[in-house]
């Protein structure tokens, strides 16, 4: 109880001000490719697409950015974050990103995580 209360209140205030879970929901999109230039170009294009959809859905897009591990086993990675108070808008962005992925995007692989 009591010992955790100050920490919780500090943490939840910080999460509220930055719009992080559990106050808002977040979709994380990680892209990977063997060629860094191909990945960067594709992720910029995906972020622009996500921003268009997010704008109408009341969500915000951050990135593409470098993840904690930007390269592993000759693969490069970039990440896009989408934040929203409504999980349905994140699902809309995720579905659009999946459709985008199935187009001819130079073989960039995407993974998704909704929090």
Buried (B, 14 or more C-beta within 10 A) or exposed (E): EEEEEEEEEEEEEEBEEEBBEEBBBBBBBBBBBEBBEBBBBBBBBBBEBBBEBBEEBEBBBBBBEEBEEBEEEEBBBBBBBBBBEEBEBBBBBBEBBEEBBEEEBEEBEBEBEBB
